[in-house]
């Protein structure tokens, strides 16, 4: 369990004016895991159309995942120095989520996924997370939820009276290997080394980049998807991974002939490449995160030029 200050709360009183932190705001997170299977197949579509739209996820009898759920909760500390008693949190998550879903076939578990009903939808990662939110919200002061289906696929939802109840964030992770040299052509080698250090050496150096792309939008009432996942993955592969992978960015990617390929500039360029194509899928590009090493990463929030647009509720999930 991790704890993070929720900066959207009112200013905290002086620590000396409270006992055991009473009244001071905080966000806590709790993880839970469960294993379940699901099948992407709509009864109103024929075999060929189900295969076209959902690929191998439409193959009966379905497939399974080891899901990891992160629940973020916020509020003022009580007289015992806690937002909530973690035993109560654990039992609520187990009762409402883990026990009903663990080792189950999701299509048959909850009425939201009953496709014989007009309002039924597929149990996608994002649709499942909305259903989990509905079950936990009466019992816990939810701030945000994250559900990992795989290490390279997860969804987030915000919680609160002002949010769109059907909106979700969907993130995919991929990777590429590339080399770059950090140097401004108008500067001398010594001047570049003064700015960029070893990264300015003439023959460059390489990284195994990890790329996270997050989109945002309302989930479809029937497919349960923010956007076509296969189409999103193809866009990222075609527009970023394929042209960037195993290249010397300064020489092989035209944009970086006149732009220093720092992690920040690479992330910005990726956001520029993806924004319009992703919008055409019906979703909005929310964020690009590029990690070039275990110690260095850059994030670009594509919906606004200001970093302050980060939804404060997702801060608690950022390091999870």
C-alpha positions, -999 to +999 in steps of 0.1 A: +000+000+000+013+035-009+001+069+003+001+101-018-010+136-010-041+146-029-032+181-040-068+190-050-079+189-014-080+222+005-048+234+022-040+213+052-040+227+087-008+231+106+006+197+117+007+211+153-030+218+153-042+182+148-037+150+167-023+121+147-029+140+115-066+143+121-083+162+092-053+163+069-060+150+034-044+120+019-049+094-008-042+057-002-040+028-027-048-008-023-039-036-048-059-068-054-056-096-079-079-121-095-078-145-125-107-146-150-115-154-186-136-136-212-147-138-248-152-110-273-181-121-295-213-102-302-244-124-310-257-099-336-225-103-357-217-133-379-185-154-376-166-134-401-175-100-386-166-111-351-133-123-363-126-091-382-135-069-353-121-089-324-095-112-339-083-141-317-102-127-288-134-140-305-122-176-304-144-198-282-143-207-254-123-175-246-090-167-230-079-157-195-058-131-177-042-125-143-058-091-135-043-066-111-066-039-096-054-008-079-080+012-059-072+048-049-092+063-021-090+098-006-102+117+024-091+133+057-073+113+083-092+102+113-080+103+149-061+071+144-040+086+116-058+067+088-080+076+058-097+042+063-090+011+082-072-011+057-089-042+070-122-027+060-108-018+026-094-053+020-127-070+029-148-046+008-126-053-023-127-090-017-164-091-011-174-069-041-147-077-066-122-105-059-146-132-047-172-127-074-147-125-103-118-148-094-117-179-116-149-169-133-160-165-169-166-127-170-193-128-197-215-147-173-207-130-140-225-096-139-256-083-157-236-056-175-220-084-196-252-103-204-252-098-242-288-111-245-298-077-230-298-046-253-277-028-227-252-057-223-216-051-233-184-071-238-162-075-206-133-055-219-107-041-195-123-007-195-159-020-192-149-043-164-133-014-146-165+007-149-185-023-134-160-026-106-164+011-098-201+007-096-198-020-069-170-003-049-183+033-049-210+027-022-185+013+002-152+032-004-144+069-010-130+062-045-107+086-062-095+065-092-092+029-103-066+011-125-070-024-139-041-042-156-051-069-179-015-075-190+017-056-183+013-039-217-025-031-214-044-013-187-073+010-181-080+038-156-112+055-145-118+085-124-144+086-096-166+115-085-199+133-091-185+155-119-169+129-141-185+113-172-196+079-159-189+062-192-154+077-198-122+057-193-085+059-201-069+030-220-031+026-221-009+003-242+028-003-239+053-011-266+090-007-272+116+001-298+154+003-299+171+034-314+203+054-312+206+092-310+231+120-305+223+151-285+239+180-301+228+213-317+244+218-351+250+255-346+273+248-316+308+235-314+316+200-301+329+215-268+298+237-264+275+207-270+295+186-245+291+214-220+253+210-224+247+173-231+278+157-216+286+122-229+254+123-250+270+147-274+298+123-284+299+122-323+289+086-328+259+086-306+245+060-282+214+038-280+184+030-258+157+004-255+128+027-253+095+018-235+065+037-249+032+041-232+003+056-251-028+066-232-061+074-249-093+087-234-130+086-243-164+071-235-167+034-238-190+020-266-223+008-251-220-025-269-184-033-275-173-019-241-142-003-258-129+032-257-116+025-292-107-004-314-077-018-295-063-036-325-065-004-346-048+016-318-020-009-316-016-009-354-014+029-354+014+030-328+032+002-346+029+018-381+035+054-372+061+050-344+076+016-338+083+006-374+099+040-385+118+044-353+130+009-344+167+002-350+174+036-364+199+064-357+172+090-350+192+120-360+198+106-395+170+082-402+140+101-389+136+134-409+121+153-380+153+150-360+176+163-387+168+197-373+155+189-338+176+175-309+162+140-302+160+143-264+135+120-247+113+151-244+114+159-281+109+123-291+078+121-269+065+154-283+070+142-319+052+109-311+023+128-297+022+149-329+022+118-350-005+101-331-030+128-322-050+130-354-050+093-363-062+084-328-089+111-330-102+094-361-108+062-341-132+081-318-108+084-289-085+113-278-048+110-273-043+118-236-007+111-228+026+098-243+052+085-218+086+076-232+111+058-209+147+058-223+164+042-193+154+029-158+162+064-146+149+087-173+115+092-188+095+120-204+057+125-204+036+147-228+000+154-221-015+158-255-049+174-246-033+206-234+001+222-235+001+226-197+014+199-174-011+210-148-039+193-168-029+160-153-061+147-135-051+149-099-069+116-092-045+097-114-015+109-095-020+082-069-018+056-097+011+071-116+038+052-096+019+020-092 
